[in-house]
Amino acid sequence: MLGGSLSGALIRDVRLANELAARGWRVRVWWAMDRDKSTRLAPGVRQSWLFHGCRYLRSSGSDAADGLGRLLTAITRDKSRRRSAQKRPRIIERLMQGLILRVCAGVDGDRRLIRRFARSLAASEVTHLLPMLAILCPWVQAARRHLNRPLRYLVTFQGYELYGSYARPLGCERRLYDRLAETVAASDFPAVAVSDDYAQRVIADIGVPAESLRSIPPGVPLKVAVDPSDAAALLASKFPRYRRGVPLVTYLGRRDTEKGIDLLLYAASILRSRGVDFQVAVCGPTLFGNLYSEVCCKLAEDLRCPVLWSNQISDELRSALFLQSRCVVYPSIHREPFGMVAAESLAHGTPAIVPDYGGVAAAIEAEGETGGLRFRVWDSAHLADRIGALIEDETLYRRLADAGPRVAAHYSVSRLADRILAHIDLPPRPPAPAKGR
């Protein structure tokens, strides 16, 4: 698992690890780059380090820098490190570029780490490795060459375009993608993409053959984390300007440029000019610095659009926002891999509004059911129409809200685990141990 930046991908894999552990599989996690201490991994899941991001501030890989980074993680809080990273995006840029340069040069050059990882794999008796991101697969590929027993691994594509954006200024984006394609060719199973649309991107950008790729969507929990009767009180305690009884339109996710939060603010302004009374919440951290977030705050002020802003939020507050929102809007301007926020919203019985572009477009429907609406990508006026329809048309709202949990069931964590296990030729639950073992 890669800790720190790609939160959506991390959430998916933490949920998968916990589900596998709950079924009786022995699960172990190696952390790369950073270690999220607040991550709610099941008590039986063993955790250790692969490497800290500081290791590759020098291209050769430094044990001393690695140890210093791990110490820093141990003595600081996750929230403090995230806040510091948001204020200093250059730090994340340097860490990610160091990682990319190491992959492009070949991870075998970091012999000490590879041998240490191989010894750890041998001692843990791991038989299947599921790296959270394709960019971590080269370390697995290199380490298993030092093992004298079989070790199978699966390549998963989610968020590759983000680390591709760090490789582009270095002039090595194509080299990076070639390395990722090599890990697919050497793996034991067809690679996984988190949506059909994302699979097409992987084929076009990275060059993975279509026959070497399968689509398996992420999983969302179906159990609501907060009592609905407590949700309004929780929001009121967090947001002093929250107005009970007034429709709430919410965005949840990273507050970075590709997420299109400005489109939501324009749509809100259009809808207010029509006399519709509602409130807006925008909640989530940033990965690329605070500049876009600050621009959105200024834009909301100029549009006279009051917004309930929040950076990091707890799982309980997140659930409360889903429960109390009339709808959740995810106005992304790029081809999202998948719409986990949209699927989570549906699980809470709250309709989601998504663009008709990218993997997120498919996240609101499954098995003949639809739990949300689509708007024309980049079109704030059409988004305003969609929000207005959900606020003012009770019949439409109720129909979508009722269907939401059934759609979300298609994307449940349990279904994710079933699909992954079947894909890597394992049964839904581990077989009983042989007598005497």
Secondary structure in CASP SS format (residue, H / E / C, confidence):
PFRMAT SS
TARGET T0000
AUTHOR 0000-0000-0000
METHOD secondary structure of the structure
MODEL  1
M C 1.00
L E 1.00
G C 1.00
G C 1.00
S C 1.00
L C 1.00
S H 1.00
G H 1.00
A H 1.00
L H 1.00
I H 1.00
R H 1.00
D H 1.00
V H 1.00
R H 1.00
L H 1.00
A H 1.00
N H 1.00
E H 1.00
L H 1.00
A H 1.00
A H 1.00
R C 1.00
G C 1.00
W C 1.00
R C 1.00
V C 1.00
R E 1.00
V E 1.00
W E 1.00
W E 1.00
A E 1.00
M E 1.00
D C 1.00
R C 1.00
D C 1.00
K C 1.00
S C 1.00
T C 1.00
R C 1.00
L C 1.00
A C 1.00
P C 1.00
G C 1.00
V C 1.00
R E 1.00
Q E 1.00
S E 1.00
W E 1.00
L E 1.00
F E 1.00
H E 1.00
G H 1.00
C H 1.00
R H 1.00
Y H 1.00
L H 1.00
R C 1.00
S C 1.00
S C 1.00
G C 1.00
S C 1.00
D H 1.00
A H 1.00
A H 1.00
D H 1.00
G H 1.00
L H 1.00
G H 1.00
R H 1.00
L H 1.00
L H 1.00
T H 1.00
A H 1.00
I H 1.00
T C 1.00
R C 1.00
D H 1.00
K H 1.00
S H 1.00
R H 1.00
R H 1.00
R H 1.00
S H 1.00
A H 1.00
Q H 1.00
K H 1.00
R C 1.00
P H 1.00
R H 1.00
I H 1.00
I H 1.00
E H 1.00
R H 1.00
L H 1.00
M H 1.00
Q H 1.00
G H 1.00
L H 1.00
I H 1.00
L H 1.00
R H 1.00
V H 1.00
C H 1.00
A H 1.00
G C 1.00
V H 1.00
D H 1.00
G H 1.00
D C 1.00
R H 1.00
R H 1.00
L H 1.00
I H 1.00
R H 1.00
R H 1.00
F H 1.00
A H 1.00
R H 1.00
S H 1.00
L H 1.00
A H 1.00
A H 1.00
S H 1.00
E C 1.00
V C 1.00
T C 1.00
H E 1.00
L E 1.00
L C 1.00
P C 1.00
M C 1.00
L C 1.00
A H 1.00
I H 1.00
L H 1.00
C H 1.00
P H 1.00
W H 1.00
V H 1.00
Q H 1.00
A H 1.00
A H 1.00
R H 1.00
R H 1.00
H H 1.00
L C 1.00
N C 1.00
R C 1.00
P C 1.00
L C 1.00
R E 1.00
Y E 1.00
L C 1.00
V C 1.00
T E 1.00
F E 1.00
Q C 1.00
G C 1.00
Y H 1.00
E H 1.00
L H 1.00
Y H 1.00
G H 1.00
S H 1.00
Y H 1.00
A H 1.00
R H 1.00
P H 1.00
L H 1.00
G C 1.00
C C 1.00
E H 1.00
R H 1.00
R H 1.00
L H 1.00
Y H 1.00
D H 1.00
R H 1.00
L H 1.00
A H 1.00
E H 1.00
T H 1.00
V H 1.00
A H 1.00
A H 1.00
S C 1.00
D C 1.00
F C 1.00
P C 1.00
A E 1.00
V E 1.00
A E 1.00
V C 1.00
S C 1.00
D H 1.00
D H 1.00
Y H 1.00
A H 1.00
Q H 1.00
R H 1.00
V H 1.00
I H 1.00
A H 1.00
D H 1.00
I H 1.00
G C 1.00
V C 1.00
P C 1.00
A H 1.00
E H 1.00
S H 1.00
L E 1.00
R E 1.00
S E 1.00
I C 1.00
P C 1.00
P C 1.00
G C 1.00
V E 1.00
P C 1.00
L C 1.00
K C 1.00
V C 1.00
A C 1.00
V C 1.00
D C 1.00
P H 1.00
S H 1.00
D H 1.00
A H 1.00
A H 1.00
A H 1.00
L H 1.00
L H 1.00
A H 1.00
S H 1.00
K H 1.00
F C 1.00
P C 1.00
R C 1.00
Y C 1.00
R C 1.00
R C 1.00
G C 1.00
V C 1.00
P C 1.00
L E 1.00
V E 1.00
T E 1.00
Y E 1.00
L E 1.00
G C 1.00
R C 1.00
R C 1.00
D C 1.00
T H 1.00
E H 1.00
K H 1.00
G C 1.00
I H 1.00
D H 1.00
L H 1.00
L H 1.00
L H 1.00
Y H 1.00
A H 1.00
A H 1.00
S H 1.00
I H 1.00
L H 1.00
R H 1.00
S H 1.00
R C 1.00
G C 1.00
V C 1.00
D C 1.00
F C 1.00
Q E 1.00
V E 1.00
A E 1.00
V E 1.00
C E 1.00
G C 1.00
P C 1.00
T C 1.00
L C 1.00
F C 1.00
G C 1.00
N C 1.00
L H 1.00
Y H 1.00
S H 1.00
E H 1.00
V H 1.00
C H 1.00
C H 1.00
K H 1.00
L H 1.00
A H 1.00
E H 1.00
D H 1.00
L C 1.00
R C 1.00
C C 1.00
P C 1.00
V E 1.00
L E 1.00
W E 1.00
S E 1.00
N C 1.00
Q C 1.00
I C 1.00
S C 1.00
D H 1.00
E H 1.00
L H 1.00
R H 1.00
S H 1.00
A H 1.00
L H 1.00
F H 1.00
L H 1.00
Q H 1.00
S C 1.00
R C 1.00
C E 1.00
V E 1.00
V E 1.00
Y C 1.00
P C 1.00
S C 1.00
I C 1.00
H C 1.00
R C 1.00
E C 1.00
P C 1.00
F C 1.00
G C 1.00
M H 1.00
V H 1.00
A H 1.00
A H 1.00
E H 1.00
S H 1.00
L H 1.00
A H 1.00
H C 1.00
G C 1.00
T C 1.00
P C 1.00
A E 1.00
I E 1.00
V E 1.00
P E 1.00
D C 1.00
Y C 1.00
G C 1.00
G H 1.00
V H 1.00
A H 1.00
A H 1.00
A C 1.00
I C 1.00
E E 1.00
A E 1.00
E C 1.00
G C 1.00
E E 1.00
T E 1.00
G C 1.00
G E 1.00
L E 1.00
R E 1.00
F E 1.00
R C 1.00
V C 1.00
W C 1.00
D C 1.00
S H 1.00
A H 1.00
H H 1.00
L H 1.00
A H 1.00
D H 1.00
R H 1.00
I H 1.00
G H 1.00
A H 1.00
L H 1.00
I H 1.00
E H 1.00
D C 1.00
E H 1.00
T H 1.00
L H 1.00
Y H 1.00
R H 1.00
R H 1.00
L H 1.00
A H 1.00
D H 1.00
A H 1.00
G H 1.00
P H 1.00
R H 1.00
V H 1.00
A H 1.00
A H 1.00
H H 1.00
Y C 1.00
S E 1.00
V H 1.00
S H 1.00
R H 1.00
L H 1.00
A H 1.00
D H 1.00
R H 1.00
I H 1.00
L H 1.00
A H 1.00
H H 1.00
I C 1.00
D C 1.00
L C 1.00
P C 1.00
P C 1.00
R C 1.00
P C 1.00
P C 1.00
A C 1.00
P C 1.00
A C 1.00
K C 1.00
G C 1.00
R C 1.00
END
